[in-house]
C-alpha cells in the first residue's frame, strides 16, 4: 500500500504522492445520490453496512484513489451515546443541545448496536477493497464533537461551547473525558475490524486561545493517540486540527500524531518546512473551492503543491471536504495531474 508506505519509508524524490480526498464518498457523485435515495435518511445509510460499504468504494471504483475512507459521520458518536441526532435537508445536523453535566448522555446498549454496524461495514469494505488500497477509519476529535453536542448544530465561532467551557469547566471536562474514552474504543474497534489508519477530525479547533487549545484539543488528542499507539503500534494516526496552523508544531510534538492534516490556510512554506524533531507525514491542502471551479488554475495549484512537497512524506488531499457541487470530472483531472507529476 503506497498510502501506508509513506508513513514507514517516505517517498522518493521522483515519486508522486498517494491521493485520497476528504468527503470523497458523498453527494457530488451521482452514484451516491442513487444509493442515498434507496436508503432514506443519512444516518440510515451510515448504519446500513452493505450500503455504507458500497458508497465507500464508489470513489475508488471511479477515480482509483490510493485509500478509501469509511463512509460515516463524526456525529455517530453522540448518537450512540444517547443524544438525539438528526440531519435536516439543506441545514445540516441538528442535536438536542446539552446545557449541564446532568444532561451528559450515558452509553447504552443502543450505542453498542450502532457501533457494531459501523464495524460490520469496515469488515465488508476491507473484504471488497483491493489489497493495494488502504482503508481509513476516523472519529471526530472530542472538542469538535462537543461543539455539536452543546450548541445543537455547527457554528462558525463555537460561542455556545466556548462559553460553556469557561463557565462550567468541570462539566465540560466530564464531557470531553467521556468522548475521549468512547473515541478510543470506537477507533480501536475500527482497527480490529480492518482499517489500516485512522484520522481524528478536529474541524473546529482553530478559534480557541492557546490555553484552551492546549486543554481541549491537545490533551484529549494525546490521550487518544497514546492509547491507540499502545494497542495498535503499526497503525498510523492522522490529526486534523483545522485552522490551527500557528499551533502545528506544538500540536505534533505534544499529541504524537503520525500525520498532520493541513487545511487550506496552511502556507506551503510551513507545510513543507521543519515541523519538529519527529518525522511527520503531511497531508493536504488544496482549496475545495478551487477543485469545484476547475480549469488551468486548478492544474497550476496542484503542480505547485506537488513541487513544494516533493521528496517529503506527503499525501495529496484537500484542505477540507469536497463540496457538493464539485464536478466529478474535476476530481478525475486532479488525479491525472497529481500522478502526472511523477
Residue frames relative to the residue before (quaternion, step in Angstrom):
aa qw qx qy qz dx dy dz
X 1.0000 0.0000 0.0000 0.0000 0.00 0.00 0.00
X 0.4009 -0.7266 0.5048 0.2376 3.55 -0.58 1.13
X 0.6105 0.5733 -0.3465 0.4226 3.59 1.00 -0.81
X 0.7143 0.4294 -0.2529 0.4913 3.60 0.84 -0.95
X 0.6066 0.5797 -0.3555 0.4119 3.58 1.03 -0.72
X 0.5778 0.5893 -0.3778 0.4196 3.59 1.10 -0.65
X 0.6739 0.4954 -0.2916 0.4640 3.60 1.01 -0.81
X 0.7284 0.4374 -0.2380 0.4707 3.58 1.04 -0.71
X 0.8353 0.1899 -0.0398 0.5145 3.58 0.92 -0.95
X 0.4415 -0.6628 0.4866 0.3591 3.60 1.14 -0.46
X 0.4946 -0.6312 0.5023 0.3236 3.58 -1.27 -0.41
X 0.4914 -0.6184 0.5194 0.3262 3.53 -1.20 0.55
X 0.6436 -0.5649 0.3585 0.3716 3.57 -1.17 0.57
X 0.7447 0.3802 -0.2201 0.5024 3.60 1.12 -0.57
X 0.5558 0.6308 -0.3601 0.4044 3.58 1.30 0.25
X 0.4080 -0.6944 0.5323 0.2607 3.57 -0.95 0.85
X 0.5162 -0.6593 0.4403 0.3240 3.61 -1.07 0.63
X 0.5504 -0.5496 0.4878 0.3963 3.57 -1.24 0.29
X 0.2399 -0.7819 0.5669 0.0979 3.56 -1.20 0.60
X 0.2404 0.6710 -0.6983 0.0653 3.47 -1.32 0.70
X 0.2673 -0.7763 0.5542 0.1368 3.58 -1.18 0.43
X 0.4969 -0.6384 0.4960 0.3155 3.54 -0.99 0.83
X 0.8180 0.0963 -0.1766 0.5389 3.55 -0.95 1.10
X 0.2413 0.8004 -0.5205 0.1735 3.58 1.07 0.62
X 0.6899 0.3457 -0.2593 0.5808 3.59 1.22 -0.40
X 0.4923 0.6818 -0.4234 0.3370 3.57 -0.36 1.12
X 0.8405 -0.3638 0.1759 0.3610 3.45 -1.45 -0.10
X 0.5349 0.5849 -0.4393 0.4228 3.64 1.17 0.13
X 0.6632 0.4959 -0.2925 0.4782 3.60 1.28 -0.32
X 0.4620 -0.6928 0.4710 0.2910 3.63 -0.77 0.93
X 0.6347 0.5336 -0.3429 0.4414 3.59 1.04 -0.68
X 0.6007 0.5341 -0.3528 0.4790 3.59 1.16 -0.58
X 0.6527 0.5296 -0.3234 0.4347 3.59 0.88 -0.91
X 0.6333 0.5279 -0.3386 0.4535 3.58 1.03 -0.72
X 0.6665 0.4839 -0.3077 0.4764 3.59 0.92 -0.85
X 0.6315 0.5405 -0.3309 0.4468 3.57 0.94 -0.88
X 0.6568 0.5124 -0.3134 0.4559 3.59 0.97 -0.82
X 0.6335 0.5346 -0.3282 0.4530 3.58 1.11 -0.65
X 0.7362 0.4473 -0.2261 0.4547 3.56 0.95 -0.91
X 0.4555 -0.6671 0.4744 0.3498 3.60 0.90 -0.87
X 0.8626 -0.0168 0.0376 0.5043 3.58 -0.69 -1.11
X 0.6447 -0.5479 0.3797 0.3743 3.54 -1.23 0.57
X 0.6872 0.4667 -0.2956 0.4718 3.60 0.84 -0.91
X 0.5764 0.5680 -0.3788 0.4491 3.58 1.12 -0.57
X 0.6470 0.5077 -0.3115 0.4760 3.56 1.04 -0.78
X 0.6453 0.5282 -0.3213 0.4488 3.59 0.94 -0.86
X 0.7784 0.3547 -0.1621 0.4920 3.56 1.01 -0.86
X 0.5713 0.5038 -0.4130 0.4993 3.59 1.22 0.53
X 0.3525 -0.8136 0.4036 0.2255 3.59 0.13 1.28
X 0.6838 0.4895 -0.3189 0.4371 3.59 0.80 -0.90
X 0.6839 0.4681 -0.2882 0.4796 3.59 0.97 -0.81
X 0.6193 0.5258 -0.3457 0.4696 3.60 1.03 -0.72
X 0.6374 0.5111 -0.3217 0.4785 3.58 1.04 -0.77
X 0.6414 0.5420 -0.3269 0.4335 3.57 0.94 -0.86
X 0.7270 0.4205 -0.2667 0.4728 3.60 0.77 -0.94
X 0.5598 0.5811 -0.3888 0.4447 3.61 1.16 -0.47
X 0.7414 0.4335 -0.2190 0.4631 3.56 0.95 -0.92
X 0.4786 0.7025 -0.4330 0.2998 3.61 1.18 -0.36
X 0.7207 0.4241 -0.2928 0.4637 3.66 0.73 -0.85
X 0.5736 0.5523 -0.3880 0.4641 3.60 1.19 -0.39
X 0.6613 0.5030 -0.2999 0.4688 3.56 0.95 -0.89
X 0.7201 0.4549 -0.2532 0.4587 3.58 0.95 -0.86
X 0.8392 0.2388 -0.0715 0.4833 3.60 0.78 -1.03
X 0.3383 -0.7665 0.4829 0.2546 3.61 1.26 -0.22
X 0.1128 0.7985 -0.5752 0.1369 3.59 0.87 0.94
X 0.5481 -0.6267 0.4486 0.3250 3.56 -1.26 0.38
X 0.7915 0.1395 -0.0849 0.5889 3.59 1.23 -0.29
X 0.2713 -0.6994 0.6343 0.1867 3.50 -1.26 0.61
X 0.1779 -0.7481 0.6216 0.1493 3.55 -1.19 0.53
X 0.5969 -0.6024 0.4134 0.3316 3.51 -0.92 1.00
X 0.3318 -0.7175 0.5706 0.2224 3.57 -0.88 0.89
X 0.3342 0.6890 -0.5763 0.2854 3.53 -0.57 1.22
X 0.3514 -0.7117 0.5532 0.2529 3.59 -1.15 -0.52
X 0.5775 -0.6009 0.4148 0.3652 3.58 -1.09 0.62
X 0.6734 0.5271 -0.3030 0.4206 3.60 1.13 -0.54
X 0.4218 0.6573 -0.5089 0.3619 3.60 1.16 0.28
X 0.5889 0.5828 -0.3775 0.4135 3.61 1.15 -0.47
X 0.6993 0.4081 -0.3037 0.5023 3.68 0.70 -0.83
X 0.5871 0.5626 -0.3712 0.4484 3.59 1.10 -0.62
X 0.6850 0.4718 -0.2791 0.4798 3.57 0.94 -0.89
X 0.6403 0.5277 -0.3197 0.4576 3.57 1.16 -0.59
X 0.6460 -0.5577 0.3088 0.4198 3.58 1.23 -0.09
X 0.5401 0.6104 -0.4159 0.4035 3.59 1.25 0.05
X 0.4916 -0.6514 0.4909 0.3049 3.55 -1.00 0.81
X 0.0140 0.7814 -0.6217 0.0517 3.58 -0.80 1.07
X 0.0785 0.7786 -0.6193 0.0649 3.55 -0.93 0.91
X 0.2914 -0.7392 0.5826 0.1707 3.54 -1.17 0.63
X 0.1970 -0.7994 0.5643 0.0610 3.54 -0.57 1.24
X 0.4832 -0.6896 0.4572 0.2864 3.57 -0.68 1.09
X 0.8316 0.1850 -0.1702 0.4951 3.53 -0.83 1.04
X 0.7417 0.3772 -0.2168 0.5106 3.60 1.27 -0.17
X 0.4746 -0.6769 0.4446 0.3449 3.58 1.11 -0.55
X 0.7697 -0.3812 0.2428 0.4509 3.58 -1.27 -0.25
X 0.0727 -0.7593 0.6456 0.0382 3.51 -1.21 0.69
X 0.0541 -0.7887 0.6123 -0.0097 3.56 -0.92 1.02
X 0.5012 -0.5876 0.5176 0.3684 3.55 -1.25 0.33
X 0.3712 -0.7891 0.4331 0.2279 3.62 -0.27 1.22
X 0.3581 -0.7043 0.5787 0.2020 3.54 -1.23 0.69
X 0.1104 -0.8320 0.5430 0.0259 3.57 -0.83 0.96
X 0.8005 0.1282 -0.0799 0.5800 3.62 1.20 -0.24
X 0.6656 -0.5143 0.3586 0.4048 3.55 -1.26 0.39
X 0.6068 0.5743 -0.3584 0.4166 3.60 1.09 -0.59
X 0.6796 0.4878 -0.2851 0.4679 3.58 1.21 -0.43
X 0.4284 0.7029 -0.4794 0.3042 3.60 1.21 -0.06
X 0.3870 -0.7559 0.4759 0.2287 3.58 -0.63 1.08
X 0.3008 -0.7345 0.5776 0.1909 3.54 -1.26 0.47
X 0.4998 -0.6657 0.4649 0.3017 3.56 -0.97 0.84
X 0.0636 -0.8160 0.5745 -0.0075 3.55 -0.73 1.10
X 0.7734 -0.3497 0.2471 0.4675 3.54 -1.30 -0.14
X 0.6090 0.5668 -0.3518 0.4291 3.57 1.05 -0.73
X 0.6305 0.5394 -0.3303 0.4498 3.56 1.03 -0.77
X 0.6468 0.5122 -0.3196 0.4660 3.54 0.94 -0.88
X 0.6400 0.5300 -0.3244 0.4520 3.58 0.96 -0.84
X 0.6716 0.4952 -0.3065 0.4580 3.59 0.91 -0.88
X 0.6592 0.4952 -0.3163 0.4692 3.57 0.92 -0.82
X 0.6126 0.5563 -0.3581 0.4324 3.59 1.00 -0.73
X 0.6298 0.5230 -0.3430 0.4607 3.59 1.06 -0.67
X 0.6166 0.5269 -0.3407 0.4756 3.58 1.08 -0.66
X 0.6666 0.4932 -0.3057 0.4680 3.58 0.88 -0.91
X 0.6147 0.5327 -0.3463 0.4673 3.58 1.06 -0.69
X 0.6342 0.5224 -0.3241 0.4688 3.58 1.00 -0.81
X 0.6207 0.5412 -0.3394 0.4547 3.60 0.98 -0.83
X 0.6723 0.5024 -0.3008 0.4529 3.58 0.87 -0.93
X 0.6463 0.5137 -0.3168 0.4670 3.58 1.00 -0.82
X 0.6538 0.5165 -0.3139 0.4552 3.57 0.91 -0.92
X 0.6771 0.4969 -0.3061 0.4482 3.56 0.81 -1.00
X 0.6609 0.5125 -0.3139 0.4496 3.61 0.99 -0.75
X 0.7300 0.4134 -0.2272 0.4945 3.58 1.15 -0.62
X 0.6186 0.5685 -0.3287 0.4313 3.57 1.24 -0.37
X 0.5532 -0.6122 0.4504 0.3411 3.57 -0.99 0.84
X 0.5695 -0.6347 0.4097 0.3239 3.57 -1.05 0.80
X 0.6677 0.4922 -0.3173 0.4595 3.60 1.16 -0.39
X 0.6285 0.4969 -0.3360 0.4952 3.58 1.31 0.08
X 0.3671 -0.7168 0.5501 0.2210 3.57 -1.00 0.85
X 0.2325 -0.7277 0.6241 0.1638 3.53 -1.30 0.44
X 0.1902 -0.7998 0.5659 0.0619 3.55 -0.70 1.15
X 0.1855 -0.7412 0.6352 0.1128 3.54 -1.01 0.92
X 0.0765 -0.8204 0.5657 0.0333 3.57 -1.17 0.23
X 0.0374 -0.7312 0.6717 0.1125 3.45 -1.48 0.04
X 0.5178 -0.5660 0.5108 0.3881 3.54 -1.31 0.11
X 0.5132 -0.6149 0.4894 0.3450 3.57 -1.10 0.65
X 0.6555 -0.5471 0.3349 0.3985 3.60 -1.05 0.64
X 0.6680 0.4967 -0.3320 0.4437 3.62 0.84 -0.84
X 0.6754 0.4930 -0.3085 0.4533 3.60 0.83 -0.91
X 0.6494 0.4957 -0.3250 0.4764 3.60 0.93 -0.82
X 0.6450 0.5342 -0.3199 0.4430 3.58 0.98 -0.83
X 0.6030 0.5640 -0.3739 0.4226 3.60 1.04 -0.66
X 0.6655 0.4775 -0.3000 0.4889 3.58 1.01 -0.78
X 0.6586 0.5319 -0.3192 0.4260 3.58 0.94 -0.84
X 0.7183 0.4344 -0.2524 0.4813 3.57 1.01 -0.77
X 0.7324 0.4117 -0.2409 0.4858 3.59 0.87 -0.92
X 0.4099 -0.7183 0.4678 0.3119 3.58 1.12 -0.58
X 0.7819 0.0694 -0.0489 0.6176 3.58 1.31 0.02
X 0.6455 -0.4891 0.3964 0.4323 3.56 -1.30 0.01
X 0.0685 -0.7909 0.6081 0.0028 3.54 -1.19 0.62
X 0.4759 -0.6967 0.4586 0.2790 3.57 -0.93 0.87
X 0.7950 0.2570 -0.1478 0.5292 3.61 1.08 -0.58
X 0.3345 -0.7772 0.4705 0.2503 3.61 1.30 -0.06
X 0.1398 0.8448 -0.5077 0.0945 3.58 1.09 0.70
X 0.6627 0.5107 -0.3224 0.4428 3.60 0.84 -0.90
X 0.6811 0.4873 -0.2891 0.4638 3.57 0.91 -0.90
X 0.6690 0.4993 -0.3094 0.4554 3.57 0.88 -0.88
X 0.6314 0.5131 -0.3307 0.4782 3.60 1.03 -0.74
X 0.6371 0.5261 -0.3225 0.4619 3.56 0.98 -0.87
X 0.6680 0.5055 -0.3043 0.4535 3.61 0.90 -0.92
X 0.6600 0.4894 -0.3082 0.4796 3.61 1.03 -0.73
X 0.7413 0.4361 -0.2305 0.4552 3.57 0.87 -0.99
X 0.8023 0.1623 -0.0515 0.5721 3.59 1.04 -0.81
X 0.0247 -0.8589 0.5107 0.0277 3.63 0.66 1.03
X 0.6407 0.5203 -0.3456 0.4466 3.61 1.00 -0.66
X 0.6553 0.4957 -0.3115 0.4773 3.56 0.98 -0.84
X 0.6638 0.4944 -0.3137 0.4654 3.57 0.94 -0.84
X 0.6194 0.5313 -0.3398 0.4676 3.59 1.05 -0.74
X 0.6356 0.5269 -0.3339 0.4550 3.59 0.99 -0.78
X 0.6474 0.5027 -0.3177 0.4768 3.58 1.01 -0.79
X 0.6508 0.5104 -0.3148 0.4658 3.59 0.92 -0.90
X 0.6421 0.5291 -0.3244 0.4501 3.59 0.95 -0.87
X 0.6551 0.5082 -0.3117 0.4642 3.56 0.96 -0.87
X 0.6699 0.4938 -0.2958 0.4690 3.57 1.00 -0.82
X 0.5993 0.5484 -0.3583 0.4601 3.60 1.07 -0.65
X 0.7054 0.4628 -0.2789 0.4589 3.58 0.74 -1.02
X 0.6506 0.5038 -0.3188 0.4703 3.58 0.99 -0.79
X 0.6650 0.5142 -0.3039 0.4483 3.58 0.96 -0.87
X 0.6128 0.5402 -0.3511 0.4576 3.59 1.02 -0.74
X 0.6878 0.4707 -0.2843 0.4739 3.59 0.84 -0.96
X 0.6525 0.5338 -0.3094 0.4399 3.56 0.96 -0.90
X 0.6993 0.4473 -0.2738 0.4858 3.60 0.85 -0.92
X 0.6342 0.5379 -0.3378 0.4409 3.57 0.95 -0.80
X 0.6847 0.4696 -0.2851 0.4790 3.56 0.97 -0.81
X 0.5763 0.5393 -0.3824 0.4804 3.60 1.14 -0.45
X 0.6399 0.5187 -0.3192 0.4687 3.58 1.01 -0.82
X 0.6482 0.5123 -0.3138 0.4680 3.58 0.92 -0.90
X 0.6774 0.5018 -0.2839 0.4569 3.58 1.05 -0.80
X 0.7365 -0.4718 0.2302 0.4266 3.62 1.18 -0.28
X 0.4889 0.6464 -0.4778 0.3389 3.66 1.11 0.06
X 0.4033 -0.7413 0.5006 0.1927 3.57 -1.17 0.69
X 0.7688 0.0447 -0.0260 0.6374 3.58 1.30 -0.26
X 0.1893 -0.7715 0.5923 0.1348 3.57 -1.24 0.33
X 0.1809 -0.7612 0.6123 0.1139 3.53 -1.23 0.57
X 0.2348 -0.7482 0.6096 0.1161 3.55 -1.08 0.89
X 0.2060 -0.8116 0.5415 0.0754 3.55 -0.42 1.28
X 0.0140 0.7750 -0.6310 0.0306 3.58 -0.63 1.15
X 0.0775 -0.8793 0.4697 0.0165 3.52 0.64 1.21
X 0.7647 0.3499 -0.1847 0.5087 3.61 1.13 -0.56
X 0.3347 0.7812 -0.4735 0.2313 3.59 1.19 0.47
X 0.5762 0.6936 -0.3462 0.2589 3.57 1.05 -0.80
X 0.7352 0.4690 -0.2817 0.4001 3.67 0.73 -0.90
X 0.5370 0.6698 -0.4046 0.3152 3.61 1.17 -0.29
X 0.4597 -0.6380 0.5326 0.3129 3.60 -1.08 0.66
X 0.7233 -0.5085 0.2449 0.3978 3.55 -1.18 0.58
X 0.6813 0.4848 -0.3162 0.4482 3.61 0.89 -0.82
X 0.6612 0.4840 -0.3011 0.4878 3.58 1.06 -0.75
X 0.5973 0.5524 -0.3509 0.4636 3.59 1.09 -0.69
X 0.6461 0.5186 -0.3121 0.4650 3.56 0.99 -0.86
X 0.7370 0.4466 -0.2481 0.4425 3.58 0.78 -1.01
X 0.8109 0.3315 -0.1500 0.4583 3.58 0.80 -1.01
X 0.7239 0.3741 -0.2367 0.5291 3.61 1.22 -0.36
X 0.7475 0.4263 -0.2421 0.4483 3.57 0.57 -1.17
X 0.7118 0.4771 -0.2853 0.4294 3.60 0.64 -1.06
X 0.6852 0.4598 -0.3197 0.4657 3.66 0.79 -0.82
X 0.6402 0.5210 -0.3355 0.4540 3.58 0.99 -0.80
X 0.6278 0.5385 -0.3317 0.4537 3.58 0.98 -0.82
X 0.6480 0.5194 -0.3265 0.4513 3.59 0.93 -0.83
X 0.6554 0.4968 -0.3115 0.4760 3.58 0.99 -0.82
X 0.6748 0.4983 -0.3006 0.4538 3.58 0.83 -0.98
X 0.6438 0.5242 -0.3291 0.4498 3.60 0.89 -0.88
X 0.6751 0.4963 -0.3005 0.4556 3.58 0.89 -0.91
X 0.6774 0.4844 -0.2979 0.4666 3.59 0.95 -0.86
X 0.6419 0.5129 -0.3300 0.4648 3.60 0.98 -0.76
X 0.6486 0.5160 -0.3223 0.4575 3.58 1.02 -0.74
X 0.7446 0.4074 -0.2211 0.4804 3.59 0.92 -0.90
X 0.8052 0.1292 -0.0215 0.5783 3.59 1.05 -0.78
X 0.0931 -0.8768 0.4676 0.0626 3.61 0.60 1.12
X 0.6937 0.4800 -0.2840 0.4558 3.62 1.13 -0.46
X 0.6049 0.5735 -0.3504 0.4271 3.60 1.25 -0.08
X 0.3551 -0.7446 0.5192 0.2236 3.63 -0.60 1.06
X 0.1797 -0.7529 0.6262 0.0937 3.54 -1.17 0.76
X 0.1482 -0.7874 0.5965 0.0481 3.56 -0.73 1.13
X 0.1861 -0.7646 0.6066 0.1133 3.57 -0.94 0.89
X 0.0981 -0.7888 0.6054 0.0403 3.57 -1.05 0.79
X 0.0394 0.8133 -0.5772 0.0618 3.61 0.17 1.27
X 0.2092 -0.8363 0.4943 0.1118 3.55 0.31 1.29
X 0.8268 0.2261 -0.1839 0.4811 3.56 -1.00 0.89
X 0.6453 0.5500 -0.3014 0.4363 3.59 1.26 0.10
X 0.1295 0.8366 -0.5226 0.1011 3.59 1.05 0.73
X 0.6500 0.5329 -0.3230 0.4350 3.59 0.99 -0.82
X 0.7274 0.4034 -0.2246 0.5077 3.58 1.20 -0.52
X 0.3448 0.8002 -0.4583 0.1756 3.59 1.29 0.02
X 0.6857 0.4840 -0.3026 0.4517 3.60 0.77 -0.98
X 0.6533 0.5006 -0.3085 0.4769 3.56 0.95 -0.85
X 0.6401 0.5342 -0.3193 0.4506 3.59 0.93 -0.92
X 0.6682 0.4966 -0.3022 0.4644 3.60 0.87 -0.93
X 0.7011 0.4967 -0.2751 0.4313 3.56 0.82 -1.03
X 0.7333 0.4308 -0.2431 0.4664 3.58 0.93 -0.84
X 0.7288 0.4470 -0.2667 0.4448 3.61 0.90 -0.82
X 0.3515 -0.7563 0.4857 0.2617 3.59 1.07 -0.66
X 0.3057 0.7611 -0.5224 0.2332 3.61 1.17 0.38
X 0.4542 -0.6867 0.5063 0.2563 3.55 -1.23 0.56
X 0.7883 0.1299 -0.0661 0.5978 3.56 1.22 -0.48
X 0.2383 -0.7610 0.5889 0.1313 3.55 -1.19 0.66
X 0.2666 -0.7334 0.6063 0.1530 3.55 -0.76 1.09
X 0.1698 -0.8105 0.5586 0.0470 3.57 -0.67 1.15
X 0.3336 -0.7564 0.5270 0.1970 3.57 -0.76 1.02
X 0.7563 -0.4197 0.2705 0.4227 3.53 -1.36 0.12
X 0.6848 0.5030 -0.2915 0.4393 3.59 1.07 -0.65
X 0.5104 0.6387 -0.4298 0.3832 3.61 1.23 -0.14
X 0.3661 -0.7418 0.5077 0.2410 3.66 -0.50 1.08
X 0.5662 -0.6221 0.4202 0.3404 3.56 -1.02 0.78
X 0.6462 0.5226 -0.3446 0.4365 3.60 1.00 -0.68
X 0.6325 0.4876 -0.3269 0.5053 3.58 1.21 -0.48
X 0.6602 0.5312 -0.2959 0.4409 3.54 0.92 -0.96
X 0.7448 0.3818 -0.2101 0.5053 3.58 1.04 -0.77
X 0.5957 0.6161 -0.3434 0.3841 3.57 1.28 -0.15
X 0.7323 -0.3889 0.3165 0.4608 3.53 -1.31 -0.33
X 0.0663 -0.8261 0.5595 -0.0123 3.57 -0.59 1.18
X 0.7822 -0.2946 0.1528 0.5273 3.57 1.08 0.67
X 0.6878 -0.5207 0.3283 0.3846 3.57 -1.29 0.25
X 0.6652 0.4951 -0.3129 0.4631 3.59 1.13 -0.52
X 0.4829 -0.6318 0.5057 0.3345 3.64 -0.94 0.80
X 0.0312 -0.8170 0.5745 -0.0370 3.56 -0.82 0.99
X 0.3554 -0.7025 0.5750 0.2228 3.57 -1.02 0.82
X 0.2427 -0.7571 0.5913 0.1354 3.55 -0.90 0.98
X 0.0436 -0.7963 0.6034 -0.0023 3.56 -1.06 0.74
X 0.5975 0.5423 -0.4221 0.4132 3.60 -0.85 0.91
X 0.8888 0.1316 -0.2760 -0.3413 1.76 -2.40 -0.78
X 0.1626 0.8308 -0.5155 0.1329 3.59 1.13 0.71
X 0.4944 -0.6655 0.4819 0.2836 3.56 -1.00 0.89
X 0.4355 -0.7115 0.4805 0.2706 3.64 -0.66 1.01
X 0.6060 0.5501 -0.3615 0.4466 3.62 1.11 -0.55
X 0.6344 0.5120 -0.3307 0.4755 3.58 1.07 -0.70
X 0.6201 0.5250 -0.3395 0.4739 3.58 1.04 -0.73
X 0.6515 0.5071 -0.3153 0.4679 3.58 0.97 -0.78
X 0.6842 0.4954 -0.2820 0.4550 3.60 1.01 -0.84
X 0.1966 -0.8277 0.5008 0.1594 3.57 0.97 -0.87
X 0.5650 0.6364 -0.4277 0.3048 3.55 -1.27 -0.37
X 0.7841 -0.3462 0.2325 0.4597 3.59 -1.31 -0.12
X 0.6157 0.5536 -0.3611 0.4289 3.62 1.03 -0.68
X 0.6167 0.5288 -0.3376 0.4755 3.58 1.09 -0.69
X 0.6655 0.5008 -0.3111 0.4577 3.58 0.82 -0.95
X 0.6619 0.5218 -0.3106 0.4396 3.57 0.91 -0.92
X 0.6825 0.4843 -0.2970 0.4599 3.57 0.92 -0.89
X 0.6061 0.5441 -0.3581 0.4565 3.59 1.01 -0.72
X 0.6807 0.4805 -0.2898 0.4709 3.58 0.88 -0.94
X 0.6230 0.5421 -0.3373 0.4519 3.58 1.06 -0.74
X 0.6560 0.4984 -0.3066 0.4767 3.58 0.93 -0.88
X 0.6742 0.4973 -0.3062 0.4521 3.59 0.82 -0.95
X 0.6486 0.5143 -0.3230 0.4588 3.60 1.00 -0.78
X 0.6644 0.5117 -0.3047 0.4515 3.58 0.95 -0.89
X 0.7612 0.3875 -0.1920 0.4833 3.58 1.03 -0.78
X 0.3730 0.7630 -0.4717 0.2370 3.59 1.26 -0.02
X 0.8152 0.2353 -0.2038 0.4885 3.54 -0.95 0.97
X 0.6261 0.5145 -0.3398 0.4773 3.59 1.27 -0.18
X 0.5408 -0.5703 0.4740 0.3969 3.61 -1.19 0.30
X 0.1678 0.8194 -0.4998 0.2250 3.57 -0.05 1.34
X 0.1292 -0.7474 0.6486 0.0636 3.53 -1.17 0.82
X 0.3573 -0.7422 0.5202 0.2255 3.58 -0.70 1.03
X 0.1698 0.7651 -0.5988 0.1651 3.54 -0.89 1.01
X 0.5706 -0.5561 0.4682 0.3820 3.54 -1.33 -0.10
X 0.5655 -0.5793 0.4633 0.3605 3.54 -1.35 0.15
X 0.7515 -0.0280 -0.0339 0.6583 3.55 1.37 -0.13
X 0.7600 -0.4339 0.2413 0.4194 3.60 -1.24 -0.07
X 0.6307 -0.5133 0.4307 0.3915 3.54 -1.31 0.48
X 0.3866 -0.7222 0.5296 0.2201 3.57 -0.98 0.88
X 0.6738 -0.5600 0.3197 0.3608 3.53 -1.14 0.77
X 0.7687 0.3882 -0.2005 0.4672 3.58 0.90 -0.90
X 0.3543 0.7407 -0.4959 0.2827 3.60 1.19 0.41
X 0.3897 -0.7117 0.5244 0.2580 3.63 -0.75 0.96
X 0.5032 -0.6636 0.4521 0.3194 3.63 -0.78 0.89
X 0.6109 0.5617 -0.3649 0.4222 3.60 1.07 -0.61
X 0.5933 0.5491 -0.3688 0.4588 3.61 1.17 -0.47
X 0.6359 0.5146 -0.3223 0.4764 3.56 1.08 -0.74
X 0.6297 0.5209 -0.3297 0.4727 3.58 1.01 -0.78
X 0.6344 0.5247 -0.3187 0.4697 3.57 1.04 -0.79
X 0.6173 0.5476 -0.3426 0.4490 3.59 0.98 -0.83
X 0.6631 0.5050 -0.3088 0.4582 3.59 0.82 -0.96
X 0.6629 0.5160 -0.3056 0.4483 3.57 0.92 -0.91
X 0.6787 0.4845 -0.3003 0.4630 3.59 0.91 -0.89
X 0.6463 0.5153 -0.3323 0.4542 3.60 0.90 -0.87
X 0.7197 0.4335 -0.2602 0.4758 3.59 0.79 -0.94
X 0.6144 0.5423 -0.3479 0.4554 3.57 1.19 -0.42
X 0.5833 0.5843 -0.3694 0.4265 3.55 1.28 -0.30
X 0.5014 0.6765 -0.4181 0.3408 3.60 1.25 -0.20
